[in-house]
Amino acid sequence: MAKLNVNGKVVDVDVEGDTPLLWVLREQLGMTGTKYGCGIAQCGSCTVHVDGVATRSCVLPVDALGETDEITTIEGLSADASHPVQKAWAELDVPQCGYCQSGMIMAAAALVDNNPSPTDEDINAEMTNICRCGTFVRVRAAIHQAAKSKA
């Protein structure tokens, strides 16, 4: 049994300690916004925040987390899609297929929350998520827009 703090609520989950957080979120807690992509922490579709840090949940075992670690999923980023990154994503029509976008949004939100004025170089360094549709130009524009709106 593990106790996790997910989106501000402490929950008990009955899983093996080596179970990746991604599967706990999706299978035990029914939060399917966090996506499975590669399973090896390369694509970023599974990105969530752990204590405000963008983290690949597909390789993070639940026994590495405690109830004091704050896990935020795309469902918990904002109740009404009002986070500046979510608003910029919608305004600039960033996604095409959309599969990777929850992970992209979570990585971008951590970036602008921790760096209120990211440069293109900062974005290149932090946004390692993969989008097969190639929406990276719109991703960068949305991050800049979100950062400006937070200022």
C-alpha positions, 0 to 999 in steps of 0.5 A: 500500500502506498500513500500519494498526494495527487492533485492535492488529495492524499490517496491510498493505492494498493500496488507493488512498490516498483509500479511506475507512477504512470500506471497508478495514475491511469489504472488505479486512479482513472486519470487518463490525461497522462499518456503512455508513449515510450516507457523509457522516459524519452518522449515525455507523454507521461510528464507530471509534476513532482514537487513542481518539477517536470517528471517522467512518470513512466519510469518513476516507481511509487516507492520513490514517492511519499505522501509529502511529495506533491504530484500534479497531473494535467487534470490538476494543473487547473480546474478550468484550463486557466493556467497560462500555458493551457490558455496559450496552447488553446489560443495558438492552436498548438496541438495537431493529434494531441496525444503528446500535448498533456506531457508537453503542457506539463513540461511547459508549465514547470518551465514557466513556473520556474523561469518567468522569462525563458529564452529560446535557449531555455525552452530548447534545453527544458522542452525535451518532449517529442511531438511527432506532428512537429508542432515545436514552433507553436509550442515555443510561441505558446511558452513565450505567450504564457510567460508574458501573461504570468509577468 
